[in-house]
Structures are given as C-alpha cells and as structure tokens.
Amino acid sequence: MPGDSKALVRVSLDRNDVFVASVNRDSLRVFRSSAEGKLFMPQAMDAFLAYKGIDGTRHRQELYYGSGFYSQSGRRVRIPSGATEVSVIDFSGKSRSISDF
C-alpha cells in the first residue's frame, strides 16, 4: 500500500472479502479479494484447520484468538472454493472432518 497507511479493515462477505484501508491525509482505499471460499466459524477449542487444495497440496492453518489490537478480530476462516478433505484439530490433538463448512 503506497503512502502513510493507518488502518486496514476486512469485511467478510458471503463468498469473498473486501478490504478497506485508510491512508493519512488521503482518501479511503477499497479492494475486493478475487479469492472465493466459504466462511468457517471454529468452535472454542479448535486449534488448526487442515484441508487439501484444488491443486492437491495440503494446507494447515492455525486458528488464532484475535489478530488485531486487543484481539478484537473474530476467528472466522475462509476455506477456499474447491478445498477437499477438510478437518479441524483441537487443542488436545483430536481431529474431526467437516463437510458442511
């Protein structure tokens, strides 16, 4: 982002995300993500999300508790369209498959 950026907000829509960025002494900048997927809301004890991508590569994503100032961000995760073999691993190491994310 060129200039003196101050804040970034992600707005999660149904299929993709919109990013709103503020720049000091300038106008707001708005960007729409081209990556599509479905939002997943993890349970309280979920620690990781694992899935197989459309190209066959395996991905593992940590489910953070907050990602902003004073942990004000939610734990929603966008699972890419075409992902398969989606599973969630909790803090005790137990895994469960999910299909209706």
C-alpha positions as CSV (number, residue, x, y, z in Angstrom):
1,M,0.0,0.0,0.0
2,P,1.7,3.2,-1.0
3,G,1.7,6.2,1.3
4,D,1.3,6.5,5.1
5,S,-1.3,3.7,5.8
6,K,-3.0,3.8,9.1
7,A,-5.6,1.1,9.3
8,L,-6.9,-2.0,7.5
9,V,-10.3,-3.5,7.9
10,R,-11.5,-6.8,6.4
11,V,-15.2,-7.2,5.8
12,S,-16.2,-10.8,5.1
13,L,-19.0,-11.1,2.6
14,D,-20.7,-14.3,1.6
15,R,-18.2,-15.6,-1.0
16,N,-15.1,-13.2,-0.7
17,D,-13.6,-10.4,1.4
18,V,-13.5,-6.6,1.0
19,F,-10.6,-4.7,2.4
20,V,-10.9,-1.0,3.4
21,A,-7.6,0.8,4.0
22,S,-7.1,4.3,5.4
23,V,-4.2,6.5,4.4
24,N,-3.1,9.5,6.3
25,R,-4.3,12.7,4.6
26,D,-5.8,10.8,1.7
27,S,-9.0,9.0,0.7
28,L,-10.0,5.5,1.7
29,R,-8.9,2.7,-0.5
30,V,-11.3,-0.3,-1.1
31,F,-10.2,-3.6,-2.5
32,R,-12.2,-6.8,-3.2
33,S,-10.4,-10.1,-2.9
34,S,-10.6,-12.3,-6.0
35,A,-10.2,-15.5,-3.9
36,E,-13.5,-17.1,-3.2
37,G,-14.5,-19.5,-0.5
38,K,-16.8,-20.3,2.3
39,L,-16.6,-18.9,5.9
40,F,-16.0,-21.4,8.7
41,M,-16.6,-20.5,12.4
42,P,-14.4,-22.7,14.6
43,Q,-15.5,-23.9,18.0
44,A,-13.9,-22.6,21.1
45,M,-11.3,-25.5,21.5
46,D,-10.4,-25.7,17.7
47,A,-6.7,-25.0,17.1
48,F,-5.9,-25.9,13.5
49,L,-7.7,-26.2,10.2
50,A,-6.3,-28.7,7.6
51,Y,-7.5,-29.1,4.0
52,K,-6.4,-30.3,0.6
53,G,-6.3,-27.6,-2.0
54,I,-7.7,-27.8,-5.5
55,D,-4.2,-28.5,-6.9
56,G,-3.7,-31.4,-4.4
57,T,-1.4,-29.5,-2.0
58,R,-2.1,-29.9,1.8
59,H,-2.7,-26.8,3.9
60,R,-2.7,-26.3,7.6
61,Q,-3.9,-23.0,9.2
62,E,-3.7,-22.0,12.8
63,L,-7.0,-20.7,14.3
64,Y,-5.9,-17.6,16.2
65,Y,-7.8,-15.9,19.0
66,G,-7.8,-12.4,17.7
67,S,-5.4,-10.9,15.1
68,G,-5.7,-7.2,15.9
69,F,-5.4,-4.6,18.6
70,Y,-6.6,-6.2,21.8
71,S,-7.6,-9.3,19.9
72,Q,-10.8,-7.7,18.5
73,S,-10.9,-9.8,15.4
74,G,-13.1,-12.8,15.1
75,R,-11.9,-16.4,14.5
76,R,-13.6,-16.8,11.1
77,V,-11.6,-18.5,8.5
78,R,-12.3,-18.6,4.7
79,I,-11.9,-22.1,3.2
80,P,-11.1,-21.7,-0.5
81,S,-13.6,-23.0,-3.1
82,G,-12.6,-26.4,-4.3
83,A,-11.0,-27.5,-1.0
84,T,-11.4,-31.1,-0.1
85,E,-10.7,-33.3,2.9
86,V,-11.3,-30.5,5.4
87,S,-10.7,-31.3,9.0
88,V,-10.3,-29.5,12.3
89,I,-7.8,-30.3,15.0
90,D,-8.5,-29.2,18.6
91,F,-6.0,-28.3,21.3
92,S,-5.9,-31.8,22.7
93,G,-4.9,-33.2,19.2
94,K,-8.3,-34.8,18.3
95,S,-9.3,-34.4,14.7
96,R,-12.8,-34.2,13.1
97,S,-13.8,-34.0,9.5
98,I,-16.2,-31.3,8.4
99,S,-18.2,-31.3,5.2
100,D,-20.8,-28.5,5.8
101,F,-18.5,-25.6,6.3
